[in-house]
Amino acid sequence: MNPTFTLDGRAIPFLPGQTILQAATAAGVFIPHLCYHPEFKPHGSCKLCTVKVNGRHTASCTMQAAPGMSVESETEEINGERRALTQMLFVEGNHYCPSCEKSGDCQLQATAYHLGMMSPHYDHFFPNRPVDASHPEVLLDFNRCILCSLCVRASRDVDGKNVFALSGRGIDTHLIVNAASGKLADTDFTLADKAAQVCPVGVILKKRKGFAVPIGERTYDKAPIASVAVAGEK
Amino acid sequence: MNENLETAAHPESLRRVAIDPVSRVEGHGKVTILLDDDNKVHQVRLHIVEFRGFEKFIQGRPYWEIPVMVQRLCGICPVSHHLAASKALDQVVGATHLTPTAEKMRRLMHYGQMLQSHALHFFHLCSPDLLFGFDSDLTKRNIVAVAAQYPDIARQGVLLRKFGQEVIRITAGKRIHGTGAIPGGVNKALTIAERDELLKEIYHVIGWSRDAVKLIRQVHEQDPDLYDNFGTVSSNSLSLVGANGELDFYHGKLRACDAQGGKIFDGVDYRHYNDYLGEEVRSWSYMKFPFIRSLGSTDGWYKVGPLARVQNCDHISTPFAEHARRDYFDYAGGRPLHAPLAYHWTRMIEMLHAAEVIKDLLHDDDLLGDQLVVQGERQREGVGVIEAPRGTLFHHYQVGDDDLVTMCNLIVSTTNNNQAMNEAVRQVARRYLHGREVTEGLLNHIEVAIRAYDPCLSCATHALGKMPLTVEVVEADGRIASSLSKA
């Protein structure tokens, strides 16, 4: 019999070494997240997966499950905090869902819907982030970067190329391309790279394919992110 | 009286009356009228006061994003912008001929949009003026009052618009701002279930459209003096016509006719539009003034939209609409009418045509095909032109080797009608306001003339960095204390 912790009053079994997020997902319970990906080490940076463990806030993607823990997730307080974090992500970048080709397939958009975000609430930063269209097959639209670092981790840990990095500090942190020119065309990045597949938003895009999938057939047209994440990450 | 009425000789001594905003039109505009102490009219201007910027901010964006982005110019006719941009970008991806499925899906989407937009304009926005009178009780001049007094007419209007919106939803994924067309084709075909859903309604839609043509004809014939002469100013006209001279909303060659119907140019490949049409900027409006180059800016202005299209074409390819067109021409004595209120009649003929074309398309198995996209040799430039509900719409793009847009020029339907609308309101001001005490009912006459053109003022104000902007500080006595201009 596996040990258990309680999540919003429900007993969740876990295996040794599993995090709260992993155990919850395996039990069919969705905890919102953006920088977490089941194939990579947790990063703990987006804080969307924050829960309360025995009354204290912690990132569920990095906190290992332990017997008898009392975890709160789907509470008004915590979802309110997640919604505020999501709103901040929207205003820090330039996220224009109406004309974004990732709309319907975007985890940030789907998470905002899941959390009932009705407006950005905060003033927009409107940062000036030119796109990088230098690569023949891939477009980089930095306007939509949420600094999840999944491309950084994928390129470094799976592709062995180190094409991407986060540079700067605090509010000035931004995604860069590791080339003297700063351009993707001057790296050995290819469409087959793992880093080309993991962007949860609309930064790393296969060129000339936008809007090829009709409305109704996109990932989150068919099922909300809670179902998609639980089905895909079990 | 100042004959021109565009610019008064001494505006500082005149009283200013403003209609702000102009109601029951798309977008935001205002009319200013300058009157002297005897209520004589000296200046009338239709101003466009919105400021958009699409031509500028799509520069630097990837070309495949453009058809989805530019349709946000409008919430009423987004499909027109979506398809005009797609047609331009077909050329960029080297798609010289679309697959039958792709072209017919686009046509279905577009004719659905013509139907819903024309229904919206006629029933929701204009029918109160036409059914109750231009200076009727203000509280009755709305669709709710129409529904109370003429429930069948209002119901048909609502259902016609709903059907058009359903056609758009099924072809583009959403009723407003969908994604159906992509450079080189479309992203979906029709399913049998979707086709059958639309087929259930289409014969009702054709019947209601025929009733609408009858209704506007009756209204017109009840008071021909008013309907033929209200705001009437003769002008040139411009539209696309199909390969055999037929009315075609999706594709064709440019034809311009003079006020008598004689051809100024015909069979022009719209990719060379810039050789035939120019645009003039005036200091008092954000909206440009297009003109036919060979005639110059003073004489070369023209009308677009239903009146221009129905009168420019040689025939209509569907039977009921062609019959209605012949009726209309019999009424007009075989000559072009230049009455703004004749827009309503021709608009309803077009709505009937759209319904008939939709019916024909729904019986075409090409719509169920699976060949959706073609590509060819990549080009750096494309021009897409389409007949939007309000008239001829031009989209012109240049795209770099990195796939980013480097140049965009849009000539939007309403912009083409800028001078025509201004002339119409001046004509109405001359006839109805000059020397009279200004009342709300009289001011609505001005709005009726503008409304007939179905202007979309939001679409028309897309330019950025091209319009001269002047800020004036005016003293209480009318003197200009200071002025700042951006050339």
Interface residues (C-beta under 8 A of the other chain):
Chain A: P98 S99 C100 E101 P130 V131 A133 S134 L139 L205 K207 R208 K209 G210 F211 A212 V213 P214 I215 G216 E217
Chain B: G60 R61 P62 W64 E65 P67 V68 M69 R72 V93 A172 G173 K174 H177 G178 T179 G180 I182 N187 K188 V373 G400 D402 D403 L404
